[in-house]
């Protein structure tokens, strides 16, 4: 990641990174829950040969999708949106989905990481719990939001979103790579006194 990239380059790099992490092969079926990140879905279809379908599903419909051979389902976090991406708390839906499925990989299309949206300790805890509930089937994508309406609703200065996101990712990596140790962090946007996070 290059912090000097313009937004278009950063978005393209994020799509490439997510595609490489998902290990998709031609013919795999991917379900984009909430249809909020159509750009990624279109990228996966074009670059990976995946069969991508985007829609909003109930857990019962997701089970049918799993039984029909879908391999991945994502939920994207957005706020204040009208007519699409009505999912302010995707981790709640993902927890329910984990209990109604057994093989389909479940993921956050993105979790918004600027700290007014989500504190990185809480994200690390929630994703860890989801990974346990799903028996290791959680994928995590993170982002900072580019929607002015969404950012302003949380009182975030758009110029701060990149730094907030980067600090949150750095802290989450520390927390997950040192599970039995106290972790501390002193950033511009996030501080944490020495704590163990399980």
The 8 nearest C-alpha neighbors of each residue, nearest first, counted from 0:
[[1, 2, 12, 9, 4, 13, 3, 16],
 [0, 2, 3, 4, 9, 5, 8, 12],
 [1, 3, 4, 0, 161, 5, 9, 162],
 [2, 4, 1, 5, 0, 9, 6, 8],
 [5, 3, 2, 1, 9, 8, 6, 7],
 [4, 6, 8, 7, 9, 3, 2, 10],
 [5, 7, 9, 8, 10, 4, 11, 145],
 [8, 6, 10, 9, 5, 11, 4, 12],
 [9, 7, 11, 5, 10, 6, 4, 12],
 [8, 10, 6, 12, 7, 11, 4, 13],
 [11, 9, 13, 7, 12, 8, 6, 14],
 [10, 12, 8, 14, 13, 9, 7, 15],
 [13, 11, 15, 9, 10, 14, 16, 8],
 [12, 14, 16, 10, 11, 15, 9, 17],
 [13, 15, 11, 17, 12, 16, 39, 18],
 [14, 16, 12, 18, 13, 17, 19, 11],
 [17, 15, 13, 19, 14, 18, 12, 20],
 [18, 16, 20, 14, 19, 15, 13, 21],
 [17, 19, 15, 21, 16, 20, 14, 43],
 [18, 20, 16, 17, 21, 22, 15, 23],
 [21, 19, 17, 18, 22, 16, 23, 15],
 [20, 22, 18, 23, 19, 17, 138, 71],
 [23, 21, 20, 19, 24, 18, 47, 17],
 [24, 22, 21, 47, 27, 25, 49, 18],
 [23, 25, 27, 47, 26, 22, 49, 48],
 [26, 24, 48, 49, 27, 47, 23, 50],
 [25, 27, 49, 50, 48, 24, 28, 23],
 [28, 26, 49, 25, 24, 50, 29, 23],
 [27, 29, 69, 50, 70, 49, 51, 26],
 [30, 28, 51, 71, 69, 70, 50, 72],
 [29, 31, 72, 52, 53, 71, 51, 32],
 [32, 30, 53, 73, 34, 72, 52, 33],
 [33, 31, 74, 73, 55, 54, 34, 30],
 [32, 34, 55, 84, 35, 54, 74, 31],
 [35, 33, 53, 54, 31, 32, 36, 37],
 [36, 34, 84, 33, 37, 75, 83, 32],
 [35, 37, 38, 39, 34, 40, 108, 75],
 [36, 38, 40, 39, 35, 34, 41, 53],
 [39, 37, 41, 36, 40, 42, 14, 35],
 [40, 38, 42, 37, 41, 36, 14, 43],
 [39, 41, 37, 43, 42, 38, 51, 44],
 [40, 42, 44, 38, 39, 43, 37, 45],
 [41, 43, 39, 45, 40, 44, 46, 38],
 [44, 42, 47, 40, 46, 45, 41, 49],
 [43, 45, 49, 48, 41, 42, 47, 46],
 [46, 44, 42, 43, 48, 47, 41, 49],
 [45, 47, 43, 42, 44, 48, 49, 18],
 [48, 46, 43, 49, 44, 25, 45, 24],
 [47, 49, 25, 44, 45, 46, 26, 50],
 [50, 48, 44, 27, 25, 26, 47, 51],
 [49, 51, 28, 44, 27, 26, 29, 48],
 [52, 50, 29, 49, 30, 28, 44, 40],
 [53, 51, 30, 31, 29, 54, 50, 28],
 [52, 54, 31, 34, 30, 32, 51, 33],
 [55, 53, 34, 32, 33, 56, 31, 52],
 [54, 56, 33, 32, 34, 57, 53, 31],
 [57, 55, 60, 61, 54, 58, 32, 33],
 [56, 58, 60, 59, 61, 55, 96, 62],
 [57, 59, 61, 96, 60, 62, 99, 56],
 [60, 58, 62, 57, 61, 63, 99, 56],
 [59, 61, 63, 57, 62, 58, 56, 64],
 [62, 60, 64, 58, 63, 59, 65, 56],
 [61, 63, 65, 59, 64, 60, 100, 66],
 [62, 64, 66, 60, 61, 65, 67, 59],
 [63, 65, 61, 67, 62, 66, 69, 60],
 [66, 64, 69, 62, 67, 68, 63, 103],
 [65, 67, 63, 64, 68, 62, 69, 61],
 [68, 66, 64, 65, 69, 63, 62, 28],
 [67, 69, 65, 66, 70, 64, 28, 27],
 [70, 68, 28, 65, 64, 29, 71, 67],
 [69, 71, 103, 28, 29, 104, 68, 27],
 [70, 72, 104, 29, 103, 30, 105, 69],
 [73, 71, 30, 105, 31, 32, 29, 104],
 [74, 72, 106, 31, 32, 108, 107, 105],
 [73, 75, 32, 107, 108, 89, 33, 106],
 [74, 76, 108, 109, 107, 35, 89, 77],
 [77, 75, 87, 86, 110, 89, 109, 88],
 [76, 78, 87, 86, 84, 75, 80, 85],
 [77, 79, 87, 80, 149, 76, 86, 85],
 [78, 80, 149, 81, 77, 148, 152, 85],
 [81, 79, 78, 83, 85, 84, 82, 77],
 [80, 82, 83, 79, 85, 84, 78, 77],
 [81, 83, 80, 84, 85, 79, 35, 33],
 [84, 82, 85, 81, 80, 35, 33, 34],
 [85, 83, 35, 33, 86, 77, 34, 80],
 [84, 86, 83, 80, 87, 77, 33, 81],
 [87, 85, 84, 88, 76, 89, 77, 75],
 [86, 88, 76, 77, 78, 89, 85, 84],
 [89, 87, 90, 86, 91, 76, 92, 77],
 [90, 88, 92, 91, 86, 74, 76, 93],
 [89, 91, 93, 92, 88, 94, 125, 129],
 [92, 90, 94, 89, 93, 88, 95, 96],
 [91, 93, 95, 89, 94, 90, 96, 88],
 [92, 94, 96, 90, 95, 91, 97, 89],
 [95, 93, 97, 91, 96, 92, 90, 129],
 [94, 96, 92, 98, 93, 97, 91, 99],
 [95, 97, 93, 99, 58, 98, 94, 92],
 [98, 96, 133, 94, 95, 100, 99, 93],
 [97, 99, 95, 96, 100, 94, 133, 132],
 [100, 98, 96, 97, 62, 58, 95, 101],
 [101, 99, 97, 62, 98, 96, 102, 103],
 [100, 102, 103, 99, 97, 133, 98, 65],
 [103, 101, 100, 104, 65, 70, 136, 71],
 [102, 104, 70, 71, 65, 101, 105, 100],
 [105, 103, 71, 136, 137, 70, 72, 102],
 [106, 104, 137, 72, 73, 136, 71, 138],
 [107, 105, 138, 73, 137, 139, 108, 72],
 [106, 108, 109, 74, 139, 73, 140, 75],
 [109, 107, 75, 73, 74, 140, 106, 110],
 [108, 110, 141, 140, 107, 75, 142, 76],
 [109, 111, 141, 76, 142, 112, 107, 140],
 [110, 112, 142, 143, 141, 113, 116, 109],
 [113, 111, 164, 143, 117, 114, 142, 110],
 [112, 114, 163, 164, 160, 116, 115, 143],
 [113, 115, 118, 117, 116, 112, 163, 119],
 [114, 116, 113, 117, 153, 155, 118, 154],
 [117, 115, 114, 113, 111, 112, 153, 118],
 [118, 116, 114, 112, 115, 119, 113, 111],
 [117, 119, 114, 121, 120, 122, 116, 115],
 [120, 118, 122, 167, 121, 123, 171, 117],
 [121, 119, 123, 122, 118, 124, 171, 196],
 [120, 122, 124, 119, 118, 123, 125, 117],
 [121, 123, 119, 125, 124, 120, 126, 118],
 [124, 122, 120, 126, 121, 125, 171, 127],
 [123, 125, 121, 127, 122, 126, 120, 128],
 [126, 124, 122, 128, 127, 123, 121, 129],
 [125, 127, 129, 123, 128, 124, 122, 130],
 [128, 126, 130, 124, 125, 129, 123, 131],
 [127, 129, 125, 131, 130, 126, 132, 124],
 [130, 128, 126, 132, 131, 127, 133, 94],
 [129, 131, 135, 127, 133, 137, 128, 132],
 [130, 132, 134, 128, 129, 133, 135, 127],
 [133, 131, 129, 130, 134, 128, 97, 94],
 [132, 134, 97, 130, 136, 131, 135, 129],
 [135, 133, 131, 132, 136, 130, 137, 129],
 [136, 134, 130, 133, 137, 131, 132, 129],
 [135, 137, 104, 133, 134, 105, 130, 138],
 [138, 136, 105, 106, 130, 135, 104, 139],
 [139, 137, 106, 105, 107, 136, 140, 104],
 [140, 138, 107, 106, 141, 137, 109, 108],
 [139, 141, 109, 108, 107, 110, 138, 142],
 [142, 140, 109, 110, 111, 139, 112, 143],
 [141, 143, 111, 109, 144, 112, 110, 164],
 [142, 144, 111, 112, 160, 113, 164, 161],
 [145, 143, 146, 142, 111, 150, 149, 160],
 [144, 146, 147, 143, 150, 157, 149, 160],
 [145, 147, 149, 148, 144, 150, 151, 157],
 [146, 148, 150, 149, 151, 145, 157, 144],
 [149, 147, 151, 146, 150, 152, 79, 80],
 [148, 150, 152, 146, 147, 151, 78, 79],
 [151, 149, 147, 155, 152, 153, 148, 146],
 [150, 152, 154, 153, 148, 149, 155, 147],
 [153, 151, 149, 150, 154, 148, 155, 79],
 [152, 154, 151, 155, 150, 115, 116, 149],
 [155, 153, 151, 152, 150, 156, 115, 149],
 [156, 154, 150, 153, 151, 157, 115, 159],
 [155, 157, 158, 159, 154, 160, 151, 150],
 [158, 156, 159, 160, 155, 150, 147, 145],
 [157, 159, 156, 160, 161, 162, 155, 163],
 [160, 158, 157, 156, 162, 161, 163, 155],
 [161, 159, 163, 157, 162, 113, 143, 158],
 [160, 162, 164, 163, 159, 165, 143, 158],
 [163, 161, 165, 164, 159, 160, 166, 188],
 [164, 162, 113, 160, 166, 161, 165, 188],
 [163, 165, 112, 113, 161, 167, 162, 166],
 [166, 164, 162, 168, 167, 163, 161, 169],
 [167, 165, 169, 163, 168, 164, 162, 170],
 [166, 168, 119, 164, 170, 169, 165, 171],
 [169, 167, 171, 165, 166, 170, 172, 164],
 [168, 170, 166, 172, 167, 171, 165, 173],
 [171, 169, 173, 167, 172, 168, 166, 174],
 [170, 172, 174, 168, 173, 169, 123, 119],
 [171, 173, 169, 175, 170, 174, 176, 168],
 [174, 172, 170, 176, 171, 175, 177, 169],
 [173, 175, 171, 172, 177, 176, 178, 170],
 [174, 176, 172, 173, 177, 178, 171, 123],
 [175, 177, 173, 174, 172, 178, 171, 179],
 [178, 176, 180, 174, 175, 179, 173, 182],
 [179, 177, 175, 180, 176, 174, 197, 196],
 [180, 178, 177, 195, 181, 197, 196, 176],
 [181, 179, 177, 178, 195, 182, 194, 196],
 [180, 182, 194, 195, 193, 183, 179, 177],
 [183, 181, 193, 194, 180, 195, 174, 184],
 [184, 182, 193, 192, 191, 194, 181, 185],
 [183, 185, 191, 190, 186, 192, 170, 182],
 [184, 186, 190, 191, 189, 183, 187, 192],
 [187, 185, 189, 188, 190, 184, 166, 191],
 [186, 188, 189, 185, 190, 166, 163, 162],
 [189, 187, 186, 163, 190, 166, 114, 162],
 [190, 188, 186, 187, 185, 191, 166, 184],
 [191, 189, 185, 184, 186, 192, 188, 183],
 [190, 192, 184, 183, 193, 185, 189, 194],
 [191, 193, 183, 194, 184, 190, 182, 185],
 [194, 192, 183, 182, 181, 191, 195, 184],
 [195, 193, 181, 182, 192, 196, 183, 191],
 [194, 196, 181, 180, 182, 197, 179, 178],
 [195, 197, 194, 174, 178, 124, 120, 181],
 [196, 178, 195, 124, 127, 179, 174, 175]]
